[in-house]
Amino acid sequence: HVQLVESGGGSVQSGGSLRLSCTASGYSVSTGYMAWFRQGPGKEREGVAAIDSDGSTSYADSVKGRFTISRDKAKNTLYLQMNRLKPEDTAMYYCAADRWTGCTVIAGRSDLSYWGQGTQVTVS
């Protein structure tokens, strides 16, 4: 049974930083494909960043240069470091995963099998 639990959300002023965490159980963050998504109020879900088992990454244009996706194999945790936050980054952020290997990393690809419950980020 795969479980993904996000944490690290909160309220921050524009220009600030937050680091989101996604701790996995029943799944190894080092061997599959993982991604972060977000859904703001009244908006469609948007792919933010993705990483594959080789460490290749992909980012949405809206976050390039500000957000960084990474993982800690020892802690079996995926991270999203968010810097220079803007009010338009306000959203519920979700972690997602699948067991794919050898595929192209695309931040917007959303047909992943496993999803967390989300953590809220509010930028004012």
Solvent accessible surface area in square Angstrom, and as a share of the most:
residue,aa,sasa,rsa
1,H,200,0.89
2,V,22,0.13
3,Q,95,0.42
4,L,7,0.04
5,V,79,0.45
6,E,16,0.07
7,S,59,0.38
8,G,37,0.36
9,G,29,0.28
10,G,28,0.27
11,S,98,0.63
12,V,30,0.17
13,Q,141,0.63
14,S,66,0.42
15,G,52,0.50
16,G,22,0.21
17,S,58,0.37
18,L,36,0.18
19,R,130,0.47
20,L,0,0.00
21,S,20,0.13
22,C,0,0.00
23,T,67,0.39
24,A,8,0.06
25,S,56,0.36
26,G,52,0.50
27,Y,12,0.05
28,S,46,0.30
29,V,0,0.00
30,S,28,0.18
31,T,84,0.49
32,G,1,0.01
33,Y,0,0.00
34,M,1,0.00
35,A,0,0.00
36,W,0,0.00
37,F,2,0.01
38,R,15,0.06
39,Q,79,0.35
40,G,8,0.08
41,P,107,0.67
42,G,94,0.90
43,K,114,0.48
44,E,152,0.68
45,R,114,0.42
46,E,62,0.28
47,G,11,0.10
48,V,0,0.00
49,A,0,0.00
50,A,0,0.00
51,I,10,0.05
52,D,13,0.07
53,S,30,0.19
54,D,123,0.64
55,G,33,0.32
56,S,58,0.37
57,T,61,0.36
58,S,25,0.16
59,Y,48,0.18
60,A,17,0.13
61,D,120,0.62
62,S,57,0.37
63,V,0,0.00
64,K,117,0.50
65,G,67,0.65
66,R,17,0.06
67,F,6,0.02
68,T,70,0.41
69,I,6,0.03
70,S,47,0.30
71,R,45,0.16
72,D,44,0.23
73,K,132,0.56
74,A,104,0.81
75,K,132,0.56
76,N,40,0.20
77,T,8,0.05
78,L,0,0.00
79,Y,21,0.08
80,L,0,0.00
81,Q,58,0.26
82,M,0,0.00
83,N,54,0.28
84,R,137,0.50
85,L,1,0.01
86,K,82,0.35
87,P,69,0.44
88,E,101,0.45
89,D,0,0.00
90,T,29,0.17
91,A,2,0.02
92,M,62,0.28
93,Y,0,0.00
94,Y,51,0.19
95,C,0,0.00
96,A,0,0.00
97,A,0,0.00
98,D,13,0.06
99,R,130,0.48
100,W,54,0.19
101,T,93,0.54
102,G,82,0.79
103,C,36,0.21
104,T,101,0.59
105,V,20,0.11
106,I,91,0.46
107,A,7,0.05
108,G,49,0.47
109,R,81,0.29
110,S,46,0.30
111,D,90,0.47
112,L,11,0.05
113,S,72,0.47
114,Y,62,0.24
115,W,74,0.26
116,G,6,0.06
117,Q,160,0.71
118,G,20,0.19
119,T,16,0.09
120,Q,77,0.34
121,V,0,0.00
122,T,50,0.29
123,V,7,0.04
124,S,97,0.62
